[in-house]
């Protein structure tokens, strides 16, 4: 049986039925991070003892009567309970496809979560699961001394230098959060980031205020100048810590304070009983770029990161691609008919 959940109370209640879920599955995160034209839904499927929850963002395809669905930015995908070794998802597939067809949803895309069990089992034979690369986890179940021993030697030296020159505080006031926002913007300008990586002040404040998950911003203060020179935002939900956003003032890059902030979160998260500290991947979760090298200097505990792609109505999908004059049909971008929106 399929039920579509759009209200916060019911959404929160369903999440509480699962053994684990992440920040990116919550109602609040969907509402905060969605675009104006996107409508968050949580698809609930039940079959005897089996319960599956699939969070998505519904959107209309411009100038058509068709819709499609995508996931929030982050690590999402289905949640489940009652999935056994001999799990048969054929009834789930049939019910889900029927819902999509009835609502003119022609394609579905979702980023998956490497730390949530049974996602591949739930989605087996339902579209394509596309491996994109690896993400880096600091295993907080290890002793803190062992965690640090797994750091690259150069990283240890950088953190020691940063700790000598900086102190770390937790952002509490609006003024401190605004300070972080300005530093983050300065960082995005420096790296020439895409427009989608710029966020409004409201975005940051709503994340900070959410009760669905805990948002912490750690700030590095230069001991000599007393200035806030760097900040990093983290999410905490259940046993999982997510490294979300960070930035450093241009004049203090040589102190490498972001490394110190990650190290400080590792220590406090371990002390508070968290198990997973996901640093994420690199650019497009690739293993051969500087961002991935930076993150992997903290840990070699890598987890595969995958995307879920499903075409429900191939004829309509091709029709919209034709309408949008998509010539290169070999592109990995999905859904292909939205390619020009991202150029």
Residue pairs with C-beta under 8 A, 6 or more apart in sequence:
1 45
1 46
1 47
1 95
2 43
2 44
2 45
2 95
2 96
2 98
2 99
3 43
3 44
3 46
4 41
4 42
4 43
4 44
4 99
5 11
5 14
5 41
5 42
5 43
5 44
6 39
6 40
6 41
6 42
8 27
8 28
10 42
11 26
11 27
11 42
12 26
12 27
12 212
14 42
14 44
14 51
14 53
15 21
15 25
15 26
15 53
15 79
17 51
17 81
18 51
18 53
18 79
18 80
18 81
19 81
19 117
20 115
20 116
20 117
20 238
20 239
20 240
21 79
21 116
21 237
21 238
22 74
22 75
22 76
22 113
22 115
22 116
22 237
22 238
22 240
22 242
23 29
23 74
23 212
23 213
23 235
23 236
23 237
23 240
23 242
24 71
24 72
24 74
24 75
24 76
24 113
24 242
25 53
25 55
25 76
25 79
25 113
26 210
26 212
26 213
26 237
27 40
27 42
27 212
28 206
28 210
28 211
28 212
28 213
29 72
29 74
29 207
29 210
29 212
29 213
30 40
30 55
30 57
30 72
31 40
32 203
32 206
32 207
32 210
33 72
33 73
33 74
33 203
34 40
34 57
34 72
35 57
35 59
37 59
37 60
38 57
38 58
38 59
38 70
39 57
39 58
39 59
40 55
40 56
40 57
40 58
41 55
41 56
41 57
41 58
41 69
42 53
42 54
42 55
42 56
43 52
43 53
43 54
43 55
43 56
43 96
43 99
44 51
44 52
44 53
45 51
45 52
45 53
45 54
45 92
45 95
45 96
46 52
47 91
47 92
48 82
49 81
49 82
50 80
50 81
50 82
50 83
50 87
50 92
51 80
51 81
51 82
52 78
52 79
52 80
52 92
52 122
53 78
53 79
53 80
54 77
54 78
54 79
54 96
54 110
55 71
55 72
55 76
56 69
56 70
56 71
56 108
56 110
57 69
57 70
57 71
57 72
58 67
58 68
58 69
58 103
58 105
59 67
59 68
59 69
59 70
60 66
60 67
61 67
61 68
61 106
61 320
61 337
63 323
64 320
64 323
65 104
66 104
66 105
66 106
66 313
66 316
66 320
67 103
67 104
67 105
67 106
68 105
68 106
68 107
68 108
68 109
68 335
69 100
69 105
69 107
69 108
69 109
69 110
70 108
70 109
70 110
71 77
71 109
71 110
71 111
73 111
74 111
74 242
75 111
75 112
75 113
75 114
75 115
75 116
75 135
75 242
75 278
75 305
76 110
76 111
76 112
76 113
77 110
77 111
77 112
77 113
77 116
77 119
77 123
77 308
78 116
78 119
78 122
78 123
79 116
80 117
80 118
80 119
80 121
80 122
83 117
83 118
83 121
83 122
87 118
87 121
89 121
89 122
89 123
89 124
89 125
89 126
90 125
92 122
93 125
93 126
96 126
97 312
99 105
100 106
100 108
100 312
101 312
101 313
105 312
106 311
106 312
106 313
106 316
106 317
106 320
107 309
107 310
107 311
107 312
107 313
107 317
107 334
107 335
108 127
108 308
108 309
108 310
108 312
109 307
109 308
109 309
109 310
109 334
109 335
110 307
110 308
111 305
111 307
111 308
112 119
112 129
112 305
112 306
112 307
112 308
113 119
114 135
114 137
114 278
114 303
114 304
114 305
114 306
115 137
115 240
115 276
115 278
115 303
120 129
120 306
123 129
123 308
126 310
127 308
127 309
127 310
127 311
128 308
128 309
128 310
129 306
129 307
129 308
130 306
130 307
130 308
130 309
130 332
131 304
131 305
131 306
132 281
132 284
132 285
132 305
132 306
132 307
133 281
133 282
133 284
133 285
133 286
133 287
133 292
133 304
133 305
134 281
134 285
134 287
134 292
134 302
134 303
134 304
134 305
135 278
135 279
135 280
135 281
135 285
135 302
135 303
135 305
136 278
136 279
136 280
136 281
136 292
136 295
136 296
136 298
136 299
136 301
136 302
137 276
137 277
137 278
137 279
137 299
137 301
137 302
137 303
138 147
138 266
138 277
138 279
138 298
138 299
138 301
139 147
139 275
139 276
139 277
139 299
139 301
140 147
140 241
140 266
140 269
140 270
140 274
140 275
140 276
140 277
141 275
142 150
144 266
144 267
144 270
147 266
147 270
147 299
148 156
148 263
150 298
150 299
150 300
150 301
151 159
151 297
151 298
151 299
152 297
152 298
154 297
155 259
155 297
155 298
158 256
158 259
159 256
159 259
159 260
159 263
161 255
161 256
162 220
162 255
162 256
162 257
162 259
162 260
163 260
165 222
165 223
165 224
165 255
166 220
166 221
166 222
166 223
166 229
166 230
166 255
166 257
166 260
167 220
167 221
167 223
168 218
168 219
168 220
168 221
168 260
168 261
168 264
169 176
169 218
169 219
169 221
170 216
170 217
170 218
170 219
171 177
171 179
171 180
171 216
171 217
171 218
171 219
171 231
174 205
176 217
176 219
176 228
177 204
177 205
177 208
177 217
178 201
179 219
179 228
179 231
180 204
180 217
180 219
180 228
180 231
180 233
180 247
181 201
181 204
183 228
183 229
183 230
183 231
183 247
183 248
183 249
184 231
184 245
184 246
184 247
185 198
185 247
186 247
186 249
186 250
187 246
187 247
187 248
188 197
188 198
188 247
190 250
204 233
207 215
207 233
207 235
208 215
208 217
212 237
213 235
213 236
213 237
214 235
214 236
214 237
215 233
215 234
215 235
215 236
215 244
216 233
216 234
216 236
216 265
217 231
217 232
217 233
217 234
218 231
218 232
218 234
218 261
218 264
218 265
219 228
219 230
219 231
219 261
220 228
220 229
220 230
220 231
220 248
220 255
220 257
220 258
220 260
220 261
221 227
221 228
221 229
222 229
222 252
222 255
227 249
227 252
229 248
229 249
229 251
229 252
229 255
229 257
230 246
230 247
230 248
230 249
230 252
230 255
230 257
230 258
230 260
230 261
231 246
231 247
231 261
232 243
232 245
232 246
232 258
232 261
232 262
232 265
233 244
233 245
233 246
234 241
234 242
234 243
234 244
234 265
235 241
235 242
235 244
236 242
236 269
236 274
239 273
239 274
239 275
239 276
240 274
240 275
240 276
240 278
241 265
241 269
241 274
241 276
241 277
241 278
242 278
242 280
243 262
243 265
243 277
243 278
243 279
243 280
246 258
246 261
247 258
248 255
248 256
248 257
248 258
262 279
262 298
265 277
266 277
266 298
269 277
279 295
279 298
279 299
280 295
281 287
281 291
281 292
281 295
281 305
282 288
282 289
282 290
282 291
282 292
282 293
282 295
283 289
283 291
283 292
285 292
285 305
286 292
296 302
307 334
309 334
311 317
311 335
317 335
317 336
317 337
320 337
321 329
321 336
321 337
323 337
324 337
324 338
324 339
324 340
326 336
326 337
326 339
326 340
329 336
331 339
333 339
333 342
